[in-house]
Amino acid sequence: MKHAQPRLDRLGAYPFERLARLLDGLEQPAGLKPIDAGAGEPRLPRPAFVDEVLNRSLDGFSRYPPSRGARFLREAAARWLMRRYDLPRVDSDTQVLAANGTREALFAVAHALVNPEAGKLRPTVLMPNPMYQIYLGGAVTAGAEPVLMPCAPDTGFAPDLDAVRDEDWARAAFIYVCSPSNPTGWVADAAWYERLLELADRHDFFIVADECYSEIYRDEPPLGLLEACARLGRHDFSRCLVMNSLSKRSALPGLRSGLIAGDARLIARFAKLRSYTGPATPLPLQHVAAAAWADEAHVQANLATYRESLDAFFAEWGEGAPPAGSFFVWLEVGDGEAFARAAYARQAVTVLPGGYLGAEDARGRNPGQAFVRAALVDGPGAAAELARRLKTVRL
């Protein structure tokens, strides 16, 4: 395979492939209903308007959807951004793209923003560690050097900007930010964003914010990157792109619909790439997506359920507190792989070892190794039962 892309060989198996191998050969106990808390797949009822909107839009299956997203969808996304983040203006023509979910977009953006031939040394892409593994895949296949920012308990799981060397900032093409964080639940504040924007200006790099969990939070709605820009007078959102999705906000992961918004220069560049490579959501589903961005009632109902689930889990777990954002709990258990195997074999529970969402740093340390991630996606009763079973597994 002398002509095959060698960068793919630098990527390990995806986390859920690793989990399947870890649990292979184990038997779950008879008499216990399995609980799958491994994948972050919302399992709440779909909003009532979905069927109606879809049924009246079926003729759209006879047409190719535009890769940028239909105008009505981009306009709906722009209106939501302005309402949600109190932004004076978001131009749906130049500052918004539709995405076929955000997974592909978060991967592909590296291929739009990284120039692997920029200098004698490879450009860097910075990312939290642990992380959504798509960030690592995008950086590596685009020819960049990943720079891992540890997210540890002593910093409240904030990505440690001070851990980045000056030479890595100098080579940075862009940074991935995830707030609220998958998997830790950390939420960025104004001071953290202000410092990051100052670093981006000083070292000439871009910021890509994954905000897919923005509508799942404990207390106050999380600050968004575009909102942080506007507060600082950066109304053109220079250097910044955000990505969001209806998978988590609306519990519609099968809809495959998300948004990309921000700096018009970067949007134009990414739109060109997506015109060649970007899968487009079918038009009937784009109509459903536009309706979902316009409706807040179902979002608030989902949020109430997630809050109740987090409260129910920690009431049974007996220690710690719910995360500031997301529907994940990030539990320190000593050995994530051993705990996951024991939970599966003894309590019919599937959780994801935290090390599978992390990567080894230069010292060979993986900051996720001692943790597991569990997704509270089945309601408060199931969350309480999950906590009761996991308590018996503590190693």
Secondary structure by P-SEA (a helix, b strand, c coil): ccccccccccccccaaaaaaaaacccccccccccccccccccccccccaaaaaaaaacccccbbbbccccaaaaaaaaaaaaaacccccccccccbbbcccaaaaaaaccccccccccccbbbbbbbcccccaaaaaaaaaabbbbbbbbbccccccccccccccaaaaaaccbbbbbcccccccccccaaaaaaaaaaaaaacbbbbbbccccccccccccccaaaaaaaacccccccbbbbbcccccccccccccccccccaaaaaaaaaaaacccccccaaaaaaaaaaaacaaaaaaaaaaaaaaaaaaaaaaccccccccccccccccccaaaaaaaaaacccbbbbccccccccccccccccccbbbbbccccaaaaaaaaaaaaaacc
